[in-house]
Amino acid sequence: MTEDSYKKAGVDIEAGQDAVDRIKKITDSNADDRVISGIGGFGGLYSLGGAYKDPVLVAATDGVGTKLRLAFKTGIYDTIGKDLVAMCVNDVLCQGAKPLFFLDYLATGKLDPGQVEEIIKGIDSACREAGCALLGGETAEMPGFYPPGEFDVAGFTVGGVERDKIVDGKGIKDGDVLIGLPSTGIHSNGYSLVRKVLLEEEGGGGKYSLQDTPPELDRPLGEELLEPTRIYVKEVGSLLNEDIEIKGMAHITGGGLVENISRILPEGLAAFLDESSWEEPSIFNLIQKEGNISKQEMRRTFNLGIGFVLILGAGEAKKAMDLFASSNEEANIIGKVMPKENIEEDVSENNMEDSVIFYD
């Protein structure tokens, strides 16, 4: 065997080291004073220090899904990195936790250090926005496992919250108010359906290319579809820092508005939402029209313009809205909590099926 047998088998150790060196240049400055050791060791070390009296760790993991295929087609990789971080940090935020650190896993058929660098740039930028350290990660070169130029990514984050500050939805009751924070578009869910109904190259009957600008949009479809997932840590953190009592939170991901709101509601209660209270981005109208998709399926698949939902008592909701207004953060009161049977009666008696929706 020659000294470069492993390279001939498809694994380039030198390229791997090049990628690590590039990553370290990006991430070395993204470390708070609790990071003991980060990228380069066998494990990342992070100290909670004296930041918590009775700390509870909250963990979440996720990927980006078939949105990756759009990155492959466009050669744009940094937005995917932000999606990866956002999907994880927004989840731990739902229980009142501050994201502490993040790790990533990237697997590819043939390692391209430049491609890896772009992905990590997006991850690093998003970690800075979320206020968490990029503590480490793993890059795997797997010849023959992925097609040329393709890869998969996954992420993992850990957050911290005081035990008596955990947000779990148990205190939600009739009359509580729902506040919606806008999404930046589709975020990272529903892309198998999006590709099928919109894109001609996906073989699903779509009529657009990623370079086209449909009449409903003001930019090319590729730019619209690659818009990264919004990170809500700053906006929600401002409420938590002011000790505004939040009873429940939902990150609107797979399952759309319907499934993600319903999962935090106590038995017997439902959320009554007025769809006219927020502006639905045009991309969703385009998807629904081109795919001939029912409104109910749209609600169960996409965020429809609301990426994060908070449930608060009426008085606390006013405080929250005042705080958002003072910092020029867009937020809308989008509904209220009611007993399920009351909502069903109101919708039926007043013929409001087209203007309101409810979730249990």
C-alpha positions, 0 to 999 in steps of 0.5 A: 500500500502507498502512503496515500492509500486512504486518499485514493479511497476517497478520504483526504486527511489534508483537506480535513485539516485545512477545513479544521484550520479554517473553522478555528479562524472563524470561531476562535473569537466566538467564545464567552468566558465560560468556554474552557476548551472548544474546537480542536479537542475531543470534547468541548468544555463549558462551565456554568460558573455561578450564573444559576442558583438551581440550573436546569439544562435544556437540550435540542437537536435538529437539521435543515431538511430538504432545504439543503437541496436548494443550497446544492443548486445555488452554491449558497451555503452560509444561510443553511448554517443560520437555519441550523442554529435557529432551529435548535436555539428557538426550540430551547427558548420555548422553555425559557432557556438561554442558549449556552453553546452549540455543536454541529455535525457535517457529513459529506462525500468529498470534503471541500474546505471552501464549502465547509468554511461557508457553512461554518461562517453561517453557523458562527454568525447565527451563534453570535446572534443567539448569544451562545458559544460555538463549542465544537463539532464534527466533520465526516468525509464519507466517500460514495455515501453522498453524491458529489457536492452534497452533504448533510448537517445536524446541530445540537444546542444546550440552554440553561434556565432556573428551575423556577423560571421554566416555561411549560404551559401548565398555567395557561388558562381561559382568557390568556392572550397569544402574541405572534412574532413574524417569520422571515418566510418559510424558515426550514419546514415544508420544503419537500412540498415547496419544491414539488409545487414550485420548481420545474427541475424537481419533476413535480409539476412546478413551473419556476426555476430558482432564477425566476421572479414570480409576479407575487414576489419582488425577488428571485425565487431562489433568494426567497426560498433560501431566506434563513430562519429567524432567531428569536432569542433577543426578542423573547430574552428581552421579556424574560429579562424584564420578568414578564411572565410568559406562560407558554411559547411555541416555535412554529416548525414542522406541523405548522401553526396547528400542531405547534400551538396545540402541543403547549395547551392544557387539556380542554383549552384551544387557541382562537386565532384571527388570521386577519391580525397579521400579514401573510407573506406572499410566498405562502399565497404562491405555494397554495395557488400553484399547488392547489393546497387547502387552507387547512393543509397550509396551516398544518405545514407552514408558519404562514408568517408567524414564526414564534408564539407567546401565551401570556395573561392579558396584563402581561401581554400589554407589558410585552407589547409595550416593550416590543413597541419601545424597541421597534420590534414587530409583534401582533396580538393574534388570538386568545385562549378559550375552552374548546367547546366555546370556540366551536360554538362561536365559529359555527354560530357566527359563520367565521370559518374563513376569518378565524382558526382554532387549535386544540 
